[in-house]
């Protein structure tokens, strides 16, 4: 996933392993860029009533 060497100039990245661009030739390292797709956040679903009761009792005891 992360390049150990720059594909254009071949310089070892070393401490710049997670860099977005090569520190030597300043070419963009496409393999180090975040994924271009859209991420869907998980929507919190309503919990069943026994789970809600359990957590409300737990919160009451901890308070």
C-alpha positions as CSV (number, residue, x, y, z in Angstrom):
1,X,0.0,0.0,0.0
2,X,2.7,2.5,0.9
3,X,5.7,2.8,-1.5
4,X,9.1,2.2,0.0
5,X,10.8,3.8,-3.1
6,X,9.6,6.6,-5.3
7,X,8.4,5.1,-8.6
8,X,9.7,8.0,-10.7
9,X,13.2,8.7,-9.3
10,X,13.8,5.5,-7.1
11,X,14.8,7.4,-4.0
12,X,14.2,5.5,-0.8
13,X,11.5,7.3,1.2
14,X,12.8,6.3,4.7
15,X,11.1,8.7,7.2
16,X,8.8,10.0,4.4
17,X,7.2,6.6,4.0
18,X,3.7,8.0,4.4
19,X,4.3,11.2,2.4
20,X,1.9,12.3,-0.3
21,X,4.8,13.5,-2.5
22,X,8.4,12.4,-3.0
23,X,10.7,14.8,-1.0
24,X,13.4,14.5,-3.8
25,X,11.5,14.9,-7.1
26,X,8.2,16.2,-5.6
27,X,6.2,13.8,-7.7
28,X,2.8,12.8,-6.2
29,X,2.9,9.2,-4.8
30,X,-0.5,7.9,-6.0
31,X,-0.2,4.8,-3.9
32,X,0.1,6.9,-0.7
33,X,-3.0,9.0,-1.4
34,X,-6.2,8.2,0.4
35,X,-8.8,6.3,-1.5
36,X,-10.8,8.4,-3.9
37,X,-14.2,6.7,-3.2
38,X,-16.8,8.1,-1.0
39,X,-17.2,6.6,2.4
40,X,-20.6,6.0,3.9
41,X,-20.8,6.5,7.6
42,X,-22.7,3.9,9.5
43,X,-26.0,5.1,10.8
44,X,-26.7,4.3,14.4
45,X,-29.7,2.0,14.5
46,X,-32.2,2.0,17.2
47,X,-31.3,-0.6,19.8
48,X,-33.8,-3.1,21.1
49,X,-35.5,-2.2,24.4
50,X,-33.5,-4.7,26.6
51,X,-30.3,-3.1,25.4
52,X,-31.5,0.4,26.1
53,X,-32.7,-0.6,29.6
54,X,-29.3,-2.3,30.3
55,X,-27.4,0.8,29.3
56,X,-29.7,3.2,31.1
57,X,-29.3,1.2,34.3
58,X,-25.5,1.1,33.8
59,X,-25.4,4.8,33.3
60,X,-27.5,5.3,36.4
61,X,-25.2,3.2,38.5
62,X,-22.1,4.9,37.2
63,X,-23.5,8.4,37.9
